[in-house]
Amino acid sequence: MYLTEEKKKEVFKKHNKNEKDTGTAEGQIALFSLRIAHLTAHLKNNKKDFNTQRSLVLLVGKRRNHLDYLKKKDITRYRAIVKELELRR
């Protein structure tokens, strides 16, 4: 499995105060970005995998909603996470 418990803790530790703080918007956005990158790589090899394609679209929408929430609540945190993850905005 590509997303192990250690990998999740590492992502949350990097983008949050600690690895147990999994509910912040930054941590969720980072985790979504990691999953989006994995699914994108999978779809490059499997072009007809429409279930994965649908999952990818849903994940992008979830990340978009989290980014919109963060932008509305705290613009400096929003700008920091977009710059750190190198998202196109």
MODELLER restraints for C-alpha pairs under 7 A, 6 or more apart:
rsr = mdl.restraints
at = mdl.atoms
rsr.add(forms.Gaussian(group=physical.xy_distance, feature=features.Distance(at['CA:9:A'], at['CA:19:A']), mean=4.89, stdev=0.5))
rsr.add(forms.Gaussian(group=physical.xy_distance, feature=features.Distance(at['CA:10:A'], at['CA:19:A']), mean=6.82, stdev=0.5))
rsr.add(forms.Gaussian(group=physical.xy_distance, feature=features.Distance(at['CA:11:A'], at['CA:30:A']), mean=6.88, stdev=0.5))
rsr.add(forms.Gaussian(group=physical.xy_distance, feature=features.Distance(at['CA:11:A'], at['CA:31:A']), mean=6.75, stdev=0.5))
rsr.add(forms.Gaussian(group=physical.xy_distance, feature=features.Distance(at['CA:12:A'], at['CA:18:A']), mean=6.67, stdev=0.5))
rsr.add(forms.Gaussian(group=physical.xy_distance, feature=features.Distance(at['CA:12:A'], at['CA:19:A']), mean=4.84, stdev=0.5))
rsr.add(forms.Gaussian(group=physical.xy_distance, feature=features.Distance(at['CA:12:A'], at['CA:22:A']), mean=6.25, stdev=0.5))
rsr.add(forms.Gaussian(group=physical.xy_distance, feature=features.Distance(at['CA:12:A'], at['CA:27:A']), mean=5.24, stdev=0.5))
rsr.add(forms.Gaussian(group=physical.xy_distance, feature=features.Distance(at['CA:13:A'], at['CA:19:A']), mean=4.25, stdev=0.5))
rsr.add(forms.Gaussian(group=physical.xy_distance, feature=features.Distance(at['CA:15:A'], at['CA:26:A']), mean=6.09, stdev=0.5))
rsr.add(forms.Gaussian(group=physical.xy_distance, feature=features.Distance(at['CA:15:A'], at['CA:27:A']), mean=5.43, stdev=0.5))
rsr.add(forms.Gaussian(group=physical.xy_distance, feature=features.Distance(at['CA:16:A'], at['CA:26:A']), mean=6.97, stdev=0.5))
rsr.add(forms.Gaussian(group=physical.xy_distance, feature=features.Distance(at['CA:16:A'], at['CA:27:A']), mean=6.05, stdev=0.5))
rsr.add(forms.Gaussian(group=physical.xy_distance, feature=features.Distance(at['CA:25:A'], at['CA:66:A']), mean=6.17, stdev=0.5))
rsr.add(forms.Gaussian(group=physical.xy_distance, feature=features.Distance(at['CA:25:A'], at['CA:70:A']), mean=6.73, stdev=0.5))
rsr.add(forms.Gaussian(group=physical.xy_distance, feature=features.Distance(at['CA:26:A'], at['CA:81:A']), mean=6.45, stdev=0.5))
rsr.add(forms.Gaussian(group=physical.xy_distance, feature=features.Distance(at['CA:29:A'], at['CA:63:A']), mean=5.63, stdev=0.5))
rsr.add(forms.Gaussian(group=physical.xy_distance, feature=features.Distance(at['CA:29:A'], at['CA:66:A']), mean=6.68, stdev=0.5))
rsr.add(forms.Gaussian(group=physical.xy_distance, feature=features.Distance(at['CA:32:A'], at['CA:59:A']), mean=6.53, stdev=0.5))
rsr.add(forms.Gaussian(group=physical.xy_distance, feature=features.Distance(at['CA:32:A'], at['CA:63:A']), mean=6.17, stdev=0.5))
rsr.add(forms.Gaussian(group=physical.xy_distance, feature=features.Distance(at['CA:36:A'], at['CA:56:A']), mean=6.26, stdev=0.5))
rsr.add(forms.Gaussian(group=physical.xy_distance, feature=features.Distance(at['CA:36:A'], at['CA:59:A']), mean=6.81, stdev=0.5))
rsr.add(forms.Gaussian(group=physical.xy_distance, feature=features.Distance(at['CA:39:A'], at['CA:56:A']), mean=6.43, stdev=0.5))
rsr.add(forms.Gaussian(group=physical.xy_distance, feature=features.Distance(at['CA:43:A'], at['CA:49:A']), mean=6.92, stdev=0.5))
rsr.add(forms.Gaussian(group=physical.xy_distance, feature=features.Distance(at['CA:67:A'], at['CA:78:A']), mean=6.85, stdev=0.5))
rsr.add(forms.Gaussian(group=physical.xy_distance, feature=features.Distance(at['CA:70:A'], at['CA:78:A']), mean=5.54, stdev=0.5))
rsr.add(forms.Gaussian(group=physical.xy_distance, feature=features.Distance(at['CA:71:A'], at['CA:78:A']), mean=5.26, stdev=0.5))
